[in-house]
Amino acid sequence: MRVIAFANQKGGVGKTTSCVNLSICLSQSGRRVLLVDMDPQANATVYLGMNSGERTYTSRFLLDSPHFDLERAIVRTEFGIDVIPSDRKLLESNKTLLPEYGRETRLRDKLENYAEGFSPREYDYVMVDCAPSLDLVTINALMAATDLVVPVQPRFFALKGLEELASMVGELYRTLNPRVKVMGIIITMFDKTAALDKSILELLKGKVEREFGSYIFPSVIYKSVLVSESEKRLPVVLHDPEAPASKAYQEIAAEIMRR
């Protein structure tokens, strides 16, 4: 079971949109997918047509309650994937976890217990949508993950967010022995008509290749009104499977399975 965290300290980079659409693409390829919403804003939860305030059990129970069974929070959806929704109360977990032993690995323990138990449903991929913050909730997601995918918008501030995330992962390796490894970087909201976007993309590719290697996914998510509007309706890969963004997500999903 691969646990893929979607993270970037910079908000508004298409993180949730990428996590949801790629989850659906993997499901359409015959993989069994669980999406865990670990963002207190609950954007992935809402994107999939759920009202987080109406759910009895959400992702915060995975962190706050040591003996809570992960399966109790799983919700089936009409999109072919299962979801553990989030709500605003997940923010409180940062305080709840502070005095707890093993506070950084609560989510990993829950996922491992689920995988080792007699569960009615096994998953090939667990996709974790992280908050745009570097707090205990995000640390739990990174400690649970086997792989890290970083959506990045071609902007100068996005480079700073990437550096901060890399620094945090490095600190985890120095102190907590995580298993997460970088799987790749997705370029999102790319404006092919803007010279600035093209220049920054080349800078980003050069920087990443020098410091990390060839991690950037070859398919780019272009800036599109259709993608933005899909967040209020169906995920774009379902709303218009032939759209350029949908094709790009399908190609990235195939690349994820190869990697």
SULKARA-V15329 format. One record per residue. N is the residue number from 1. PHI is phi in whole degrees, -180 to 180 (* if undefined). OMEGA is omega in radians with two decimals (999 if undefined). BURIAL is b if it has 24 or more other ideal C-beta (glycine too) atoms within 12 Angstrom, else e. Layout:
BEGIN
<<N PHI OMEGA BURIAL> <N PHI OMEGA BURIAL>>
END
This chain:
BEGIN
<<1 * 3.11 b> <2 -88 3.11 b> <3 -113 -3.03 b> <4 -109 3.11 b> <5 -93 3.04 b> <6 -105 -3.00 b> <7 -141 2.97 b> <8 -166 -3.11 b> <9 -64 3.10 b> <10 -85 3.11 b> <11 -83 3.07 e> <12 71 -3.11 e> <13 -109 -3.14 b> <14 84 -3.10 b> <15 -64 -3.11 b> <16 -66 3.12 b> <17 -58 3.14 b> <18 -68 -3.12 b> <19 -61 -3.10 b> <20 -67 -3.08 b> <21 -67 3.10 b> <22 -70 3.07 b> <23 -60 3.13 b> <24 -67 3.10 b> <25 -61 3.11 b> <26 -65 3.09 b> <27 -65 3.12 b> <28 -66 3.10 b> <29 -89 3.07 b> <30 93 3.12 e> <31 -91 3.09 b> <32 -94 -2.93 b> <33 -127 2.98 b> <34 -118 3.07 b> <35 -103 3.11 b> <36 -108 -3.14 b> <37 -86 -3.14 b> <38 -110 3.10 b> <39 -114 3.14 b> <40 -59 3.09 b> <41 -71 3.06 b> <42 57 -3.12 b> <43 -65 3.12 b> <44 -64 3.11 b> <45 -60 -3.14 b> <46 -68 3.14 b> <47 -57 -3.12 b> <48 -94 2.98 b> <49 81 -3.13 e> <50 -109 3.03 b> <51 -98 -3.04 e> <52 -61 -3.11 b> <53 -70 -3.12 e> <54 -95 -3.08 e> <55 -91 3.13 b> <56 -70 -3.11 e> <57 -117 3.13 b> <58 -131 -3.05 b> <59 -62 3.14 b> <60 -64 3.11 b> <61 -66 3.11 b> <62 -67 -3.11 b> <63 -95 -3.00 b> <64 -83 -3.03 b> <65 -115 -3.08 e> <66 -57 -3.06 e> <67 -105 3.13 e> <68 -73 3.14 b> <69 -82 -3.09 e> <70 -54 -3.07 b> <71 -60 -3.11 b> <72 -68 -3.10 e> <73 -96 -3.08 b> <74 -74 3.12 b> <75 -120 3.05 b> <76 -78 3.10 e> <77 -123 3.13 b> <78 -81 -3.04 e> <79 -98 3.10 b> <80 90 3.09 b> <81 -123 3.04 b> <82 -102 -3.04 b> <83 -138 2.87 b> <84 -107 -3.03 b> <85 -73 3.12 b> <86 -124 2.99 b> <87 -155 -3.06 b> <88 -62 -3.09 e> <89 -69 3.08 b> <90 -60 3.09 b> <91 -58 -3.10 b> <92 -67 -3.12 e> <93 -64 3.11 b> <94 -62 3.09 b> <95 -82 -3.12 e> <96 -61 -3.06 e> <97 -78 -3.01 b> <98 -50 -3.11 e> <99 -86 -3.00 e> <100 -83 3.01 e> <101 -75 -3.13 e> <102 67 -3.03 e> <103 -66 -3.09 b> <104 -81 -3.04 b> <105 -118 -3.11 b> <106 -62 -3.13 b> <107 -68 3.13 b> <108 -62 3.12 b> <109 -62 -3.12 b> <110 -65 3.14 b> <111 -67 3.13 b> <112 -68 3.10 e> <113 -63 3.12 e> <114 -65 -3.10 b> <115 -67 -3.10 b> <116 -88 -3.09 e> <117 -86 3.12 e> <118 -91 -3.07 e> <119 -87 3.13 e> <120 -71 -3.09 e> <121 -140 3.09 e> <122 -101 -3.11 e> <123 -118 3.02 b> <124 -83 -3.12 b> <125 -134 2.93 b> <126 -113 -3.09 b> <127 -102 -3.05 b> <128 -112 3.10 b> <129 -90 -3.07 b> <130 -92 3.06 b> <131 -76 3.07 b> <132 -80 -3.14 b> <133 -153 -3.12 b> <134 -112 -3.10 b> <135 -117 -3.08 b> <136 -65 3.11 b> <137 -65 3.12 b> <138 -67 3.08 b> <139 -60 3.08 b> <140 -60 3.13 b> <141 -65 -3.13 b> <142 -69 3.11 b> <143 -71 3.11 b> <144 -81 -2.98 b> <145 -77 2.94 b> <146 -94 -3.08 b> <147 -140 -3.14 b> <148 -125 3.03 b> <149 -115 -3.07 b> <150 -118 3.01 b> <151 -75 -3.08 b> <152 -135 3.03 b> <153 -88 -3.11 b> <154 -73 3.09 b> <155 -136 -3.10 b> <156 -61 -3.14 e> <157 -66 3.12 e> <158 -66 3.09 b> <159 -63 3.13 b> <160 -65 3.10 e> <161 -62 3.12 b> <162 -65 3.13 b> <163 -64 -3.13 b> <164 -66 3.11 e> <165 -66 3.12 b> <166 -62 3.12 b> <167 -65 -3.14 e> <168 -67 3.11 b> <169 -62 3.10 b> <170 -62 3.11 e> <171 -65 3.09 e> <172 -61 3.12 b> <173 -65 -3.14 e> <174 -76 -2.98 e> <175 -119 -2.96 e> <176 -124 3.08 e> <177 56 3.11 e> <178 -76 3.10 b> <179 -108 -3.03 e> <180 -69 3.05 b> <181 -132 -3.14 e> <182 -69 3.06 b> <183 -91 -3.13 b> <184 176 3.13 b> <185 -119 3.12 b> <186 -103 3.05 b> <187 -85 -3.09 b> <188 -117 3.05 b> <189 52 -3.10 b> <190 -84 3.12 b> <191 -97 -3.06 e> <192 -70 3.12 e> <193 -92 -3.08 e> <194 -98 3.14 e> <195 -63 -3.13 e> <196 -63 3.13 e> <197 -61 3.14 b> <198 -65 3.14 e> <199 -66 -3.12 e> <200 -67 3.11 b> <201 -61 3.11 b> <202 -66 3.09 e> <203 -63 -3.12 e> <204 -64 3.13 b> <205 -60 -3.14 b> <206 -63 -3.12 e> <207 -66 -3.11 b> <208 -64 -3.11 b> <209 -65 3.12 e> <210 -69 -2.99 e> <211 -95 -3.04 e> <212 -126 -3.05 b> <213 120 -3.06 e> <214 -85 -3.07 e> <215 -103 -3.07 b> <216 -72 3.09 b> <217 -64 -3.08 b> <218 -67 3.14 e> <219 -85 -3.10 b> <220 -110 3.06 b> <221 -90 -3.10 b> <222 -76 3.07 b> <223 -63 -3.01 b> <224 -153 3.05 b> <225 -65 -3.13 e> <226 -60 3.13 b> <227 -65 3.14 b> <228 -63 -3.13 e> <229 -69 -3.11 e> <230 -65 3.14 b> <231 -65 3.11 b> <232 -96 -3.11 e> <233 -127 3.09 e> <234 -93 2.96 b> <235 -53 -2.97 b> <236 -59 -3.13 b> <237 -69 3.06 b> <238 -99 -3.12 b> <239 -66 3.13 b> <240 -148 -3.08 e> <241 -61 -3.10 e> <242 -94 3.14 e> <243 -66 3.13 b> <244 -54 -3.14 b> <245 -65 3.13 b> <246 -64 3.11 b> <247 -61 3.14 e> <248 -65 3.12 b> <249 -64 3.10 b> <250 -63 3.11 b> <251 -68 3.12 b> <252 -67 3.10 b> <253 -61 3.10 b> <254 -63 3.12 e> <255 -68 3.07 b> <256 -60 3.14 b> <257 -66 3.10 b> <258 -70 -3.08 e> <259 -73 999 e>>
END
